Amino acid sequence: MKSVAHILKSKADQRVYSIAPTASVFDAVKLMAERNIGALVVMEGEKIVGIITERDYARKIVLMARSSKDTPVRDIMTPSAMYVSPVQRSEQCMALMTENRVRHLLVVHSGKLIGLISIGDLVKDIISEQKFIIEQLEHYITGERG
């Protein structure tokens, strides 16, 4: 299994999108839609203060009949965002996501946010690795040299 650093490098868009806790939930959802992403890191300057996800929006705005234009991000964000280091392995991340029922992990190195990985990123990596192993086994069985 690959490291988080390797998974980050393989992502087409490596940027981490963020929003201020004082921004409206409407602006957060608009940015997520524009970028086709499911989460934003909530930051005050360089400090990570939480994460806001589509799940937060669905459960804390839509189901509670609140206004996304009048509600600040800080009111619905998850303040305790989970994070991993770039050296952690994908299987460790999958276990962490499964145990804690989260779909996004921040990647932090030396106290600085360097990336974000989703469950989709991990699944893509696992499928890629399995394809490679299958190809190697096929070459071995048929006697071909790769």
LUMDOKOL-738092 format. One record per residue (C-alpha): residue in one letter; x, y, z. Coordinates in steps of 0.1 Angstrom, whole numbers, padded with zeros to 4 digits, always signed. Example, Ala and Ser with C-alpha at 12.3 -4.5 7.8 and 13.67 -1.06 7.14 Angstrom:
2
a+0123-0045+0078
s+0137-0011+0071
END
This chain:
146
m+0000+0000+0000
k+0011+0035-0008
s+0018+0064+0015
v-0004+0095+0018
a+0023+0115+0001
h+0022+0093-0030
i-0016+0095-0031
l-0015+0133-0029
k+0010+0134-0058
s-0013+0113-0080
k-0043+0135-0075
a-0052+0156-0106
d-0060+0186-0085
q-0037+0188-0054
r-0050+0222-0042
v-0067+0223-0008
y-0098+0246-0009
s-0106+0265+0023
i-0131+0289+0037
a-0133+0313+0067
p-0155+0303+0096
t-0174+0337+0092
a-0183+0329+0055
s-0219+0319+0048
v-0228+0283+0044
f-0242+0293+0010
d-0208+0305-0001
a-0192+0272+0011
v-0217+0251-0008
k-0213+0272-0039
l-0175+0268-0038
m-0178+0230-0033
a-0201+0229-0063
e-0178+0250-0085
r-0148+0228-0076
n-0168+0195-0077
i-0155+0187-0042
g-0173+0174-0010
a-0154+0193+0017
l-0136+0225+0026
v-0111+0231+0053
v-0122+0259+0076
m-0093+0282+0083
e-0086+0314+0103
g-0055+0326+0087
e-0030+0297+0088
k-0049+0279+0116
i-0071+0250+0108
v-0104+0254+0128
g-0125+0227+0113
i-0139+0211+0081
i-0173+0216+0064
t-0187+0189+0042
e-0218+0182+0021
r-0229+0160+0050
d-0228+0189+0074
y-0249+0209+0050
a-0275+0182+0045
r-0279+0174+0082
k-0275+0209+0098
i-0291+0232+0072
v-0315+0212+0050
l-0329+0189+0077
m-0332+0217+0102
a-0347+0242+0077
r-0320+0268+0083
s-0310+0294+0058
s-0276+0287+0042
k-0273+0325+0033
d-0278+0335+0070
t-0258+0308+0087
p-0220+0311+0091
v-0198+0282+0084
r-0187+0281+0121
d-0222+0271+0131
i-0223+0238+0112
m-0186+0229+0106
t-0171+0199+0123
p-0145+0215+0146
s-0124+0184+0152
a-0111+0176+0117
m-0091+0144+0116
y-0057+0145+0101
v-0029+0122+0090
s+0008+0127+0082
p+0022+0122+0046
v+0040+0090+0057
q+0010+0071+0068
r-0002+0043+0046
s-0035+0041+0028
e-0047+0011+0048
q-0042+0031+0080
c-0063+0060+0065
m-0091+0036+0055
a-0092+0022+0090
l-0093+0056+0105
m-0121+0067+0081
t-0141+0036+0088
e-0138+0037+0125
n-0147+0074+0127
r-0173+0074+0099
v-0156+0103+0080
r-0149+0107+0043
h-0121+0132+0044
l-0087+0135+0062
l-0065+0165+0063
v-0028+0159+0056
v-0006+0178+0080
h+0032+0180+0080
s+0052+0199+0106
g+0020+0216+0117
k+0012+0229+0082
l-0018+0218+0061
i-0004+0202+0029
g-0033+0183+0015
l-0066+0166+0019
i-0076+0131+0009
s-0110+0116+0005
i-0123+0081+0006
g-0125+0083-0032
d-0088+0090-0034
l-0081+0059-0013
v-0104+0037-0033
k-0088+0049-0066
d-0054+0041-0052
i-0064+0006-0040
i-0079-0002-0074
s-0048+0010-0092
e-0026-0011-0070
q-0048-0042-0075
k-0047-0037-0113
f-0009-0036-0112
i-0007-0068-0091
i-0031-0086-0115
e-0010-0075-0145
q+0021-0087-0128
l+0005-0121-0120
e-0007-0124-0156
h+0028-0118-0169
y+0042-0143-0145
i+0017-0170-0154
t+0021-0165-0192
g+0058-0162-0189
e+0060-0127-0204
r+0086-0103-0191
g+0071-0069-0181
END
